[in-house]
Amino acid sequence: MTIYLDNAATSHPKPACVYEAVRRALSDIGASPGRAAHRRAREADAVLSDARLKAAQLLGIDDPRTVSFTRNATESINIVLKGWLRPGDRVLISAVEHNSVVRPLSGLKSIGIQTTVVPCSERGTLRLDAFESLLDPPPRLVVLTHASNVNGGLQPVVEAARLCRAGGVPLLLDAAQTAGLQTIRAKNWDLGMLACSGHKALLGPPGVGILYVRKDLDVRPLMEGGTGSRSEEDLQPDFSPDRYESGTPNLPGIAGLAAGMAFILEEGTDALLHHELELSRRIEEGLSLNSRVRVLRPDVRGTGTVSFTVDGLNPSDIGHILDEAFDIAVRTGLHCAPLAHRTLGTFPEGTVRVSPGFSTSSTDIDYFLDSMRLLLSRQR
Ligand SMILES: Cc1ncc(COP(=O)(O)O)c(C=O)c1O
């Protein structure tokens, strides 16, 4: 059986309740929420409301109506960047952001939106002193990834959020890697916006993400029409979540995500994080025994994701051998984060990335480490 160590891309397997929730939404409910009054439609409404409640509970959001469901974190981030920024605005981002942030901002340059990259340490942690000085004059937005998808490094978001609040600047937190693992307190931290993947540590199926927008922020939607509400009006509703949820929602995806979040609330994020951190410690220690291996250790670890390189071997060759000879799934290359690799000194080859999940066991990790030992003894 494949040892799946690519949970930072998408989690697998999901808890059994997730498969059952998807099946039930697709097979037993079938109807679309928010559009009809029949019993099946009301069941669909209940699934959607329950999912919003669970997301609010897990992410420290006070009003579930400020939780909107999108297709993924990328869509949530795009909604904010394109719906909040205007020509002439300046945005601050960290030097380890994902392409889901960097690419739309590169595109927005053509309409006069300027991006400033705040330097990070060589292990990828935001330099708070530089950050603070770049907040004056205040940019229109700050975007920070909560934890790097390359080396699992955690950013000092509580301190960064405090500085943003003091400067009156909204902070968009990209929690694609951390939602479901790290404590997130959208209200207490006074986040402006929050973007999450539904299919990673939140344990839902692909095709669903979360967007939170603080009530006082007027973020224009990317898409309009087909909300099922206020059909008599020509214009898109101006209230959340309808404002950001155009067209028929992905009910099976949202139902699966709600089940994933129920599982997390039951287990507790602390326990899930502790499990991942124990596994990543084992991976780091095991790999470091070989002097040819360089582990990209973060200053503060926020997830179980470990990246490494090997002297004289290309990351993609290692990934290929792990897959073909040992049936181990890891990711190799730039992981959609070239900026982070430039910061960490691993551009353009990238790294081998090993990301355990909630169902990964220490036996799986030992098998991976044994396989790496064999691979390295054969590939000199
Ligand atoms: C830090 C970070 N931001 C954004 C994304 C995009 O997430 P999604 O696949 O849900 O669009 C990812 C996914 O790898 C990520 O790791």
The ligand as an ORCA input file, in Angstrom:
! r2SCAN-3c Opt
* xyz 0 1
  C       0.441     28.474      1.589
  C      -0.561     28.113      0.529
  N      -1.389     29.054      0.058
  C      -2.318     28.781     -0.873
  C      -2.457     27.515     -1.381
  C      -3.520     27.243     -2.392
  O      -4.461     26.365     -1.837
  P      -5.624     25.735     -2.708
  O      -5.073     24.511     -3.340
  O      -6.706     25.404     -1.721
  O      -6.037     26.744     -3.689
  C      -1.617     26.496     -0.934
  C      -1.708     25.140     -1.506
  O      -0.760     24.440     -1.669
  C      -0.652     26.804      0.066
  O       0.164     25.864      0.540
*
